[in-house]
């Protein structure tokens, strides 16, 4: 069986990628998240885990594979308008990305998504956006279990929905938005690595995780969330 991660290769999969290219691509991805649904997808998953009683409370948000930290920063502003204070913490394995996120005001740790440097139930919400499609099947299952272990409230997966029109659509949108050629190429690869709703649900079954809410969204996005 060919795993999703075996489809093509992406610059951000390689820690040795030139730091200048990493910085440019992360800026492109942040713009894509704003315009093409990535930020909205992450917020929708977080919203599922918030309760009416959370107004006035402070919750921790641990963003795995945070990139430049644009998604947790967006989520912090969004939650504040709803009376909830989110305290973000990012994790990255690429040093350049971690440095950029830190410069943008994100507290950061460097580590591996499947071996988190956190104690059990030490954060409220775990977010993993556009990360799962980079992993093979066994790693994905291990990550789902590890993320459930550290989350007191729940976990949000915001990834890419594999649709026939998504790749050509992204090529056009990336060109219009002035993205780097490598960002566009890697974005197309990411979309080819994306998941269908049924494929993602099967991974949760394999990981032994029940009661997962999995939905497709506009912009070739797919969001899953579960309470721990």
N, C-alpha and C positions, 0 to 999 in steps of 0.2 A: 504494500500500500504506500503510495506517495503522500507524504505529509504536506500540509500547507506550507510549512517553512522551507521545504525542498524546492519550491517553485521560485526560480530566479535567485538573485542576491541583491541586497540593498546596502548602500553606503553606511547607514546608521546601525547595521548589524556588526560592523567591523570597528572595534575600538581604535584601530590604527588609521582610520580615515583622517585626512588633513583637517586640523581644527578650524581653519577658515571656511572650508566647505561645510563642516558640521554646523558652524554658526549660521551660515547662509541658509542651509536647509531647515534648521530649526525655526528661523525667522519666517520662512515660507510656510512651514507647517502651522505656526501660530496664526498666520494670515488665513490659511485654509480652514483652521478650526473656527475662526470668527465668521468666515463667509460661507463655508460649505458644510456646516452642521456639526463639527466636532465638539465645540463648546456646548451647544444646545443638547447634544446627546449625553454628554457627561452630566450636565445639570439635571436632565430628566431622570437619570438613574439615581442621583443623590436625592432628588425630591421624593422618590419612592421610599427612602429610608428615614425621612424626617417625619416627626409627629407634631400635631398641633401644640402639644405641651413643650416642644423644644424652643418656642419663642422665649427669648431672654436667656437661653442657655448657651454654653460654649461646648462645641464638639471638635474633636481632632479629625483631620482628613489626611490620610497617608496616600500620596500619589506615586505609584510605582511606574518607573520609566517616564519621569516627569518632563524630560526634554528641557525646554527653557523655562518651564514652570508656568506657562500661560494658562493652562486649564485650571489648576487650583487657585490661581489669582482671580480668574474670572468667577469661579465658584464662590470665593470669599465675598466678592462684591455682590453677587446675586443673593447669597444667603443673608448678608447684612440688611438688604432691603426687606427681608422677611423676618427680621428680628432675631436671627440666629448668627452667632459668632463661630466661624470656622477657623481653626488654627491649623495651617497646612504644614506638612513635612513631605519632602520629596526624596525619592530614591533613584539613583542612576548608576549604571556601570561604566558609562563613558565620561571620563574626567572633564572633557571640554563642555559637555552638556551640564554637568554638575556645577562647574564654575559659572556658566552663564546664568543658570537658575539662581545661584547664590547671589550673583551681582544684581539680579532682579528682585532680591529681597526674600528668596525662599530659603528656609532652613533645609539643609541637605545632608543626606548620608549616601555613601557609595557602597554598593553591595549587589547581591544577586537576587533576582525576583523569587527564586524558589528556596532561598536560604536567608530569610530576612533577619536583619540584626535587631530584632525587637522581641520583647517577651510576649507570651500569650495574652490576648485580650488587653493590649496596651494602647490601642487606638480605637476610635469609634467607627470610622468609615474608611475602608480601603477602596481606592480607585485605580483601575488599570485601563487606560485608554489607548487604543491602537497599538497594543502590545501583544495580545494573544496570537495574532496571525504571524508573529515572528518566531513562535515556539513550535517545537514538534509535539506530537500527541502526548507522549509520556510526560514531557516537561509541563505542558498545559495542565494536565491532571494534577501533577505534583503542586503546581502553583495554586490552583483552586483550593486545594486542601490547606496549603501553607497560609494563604490569605485569609481563609476562614478562621484559622487558629488565632491570628493576631487581632481580628476585628471584633470589638464588643457589640456593635450595632449591625453591621452588614458590609457587603462587598458589592461594588459596581464594576461591571465590565462594559466598556463602550468601544466597540470595534467596527470593522468594515463588513458590510453586507455584500456578498458577491452577486452582482447582477450583470447581465450582458452589456448594458448600456453604460455602466459605471466608468470603465476605463476610457472609452472615447470621450465621455463627458468630462472627466478629469483632465485629459489632455487639453481640451478646449479651455476649460476654466483656468488651468494652470498657466496657459499662454496669456490669457486675458489679464490675469493677476500678476504677470511678470515674474513668475517663478523660475528658478534656476533649472536648466535642462535636466540635471541629475535628480532634482526634486520631483519633476514630472515623471521621469522614467521610474524612479523608485515608487512613486505613488501608484502608477499603473501596476507594478509588481505587487504592491500591497493589496490592491483591490482584487487581483487574481488570487491572492492568498486568503482573501476574506472568507467568511462563513455564511452558510444559510442558517435559518432559524433551527431547522431540524438537526443540522450538524453540531451546532453549539449545544443544543439540548442533550444530544447523545454524550457529549463530553462531560456534562454535569452528572448524568446517570453513572458514567464510568468512575467519576470522582466520588460518588456516594453523596452528592449534594441534592437535597430535595427542595421543593417549593421555590423554584427559581422562576422569576418573571422574565421571559425573553420576548422582545418585540423588535420588529424592523421599523426603521424611521426613514424619513426623506433624506436625500443626500447619500444614499448607499451606506447608511449607518445601522448598526444593530446594538441593542442595549440589553444587558442582563443584570439582574440584581437579586440578591437573596439576603435574608436576615440570619444572623448567627446566634 
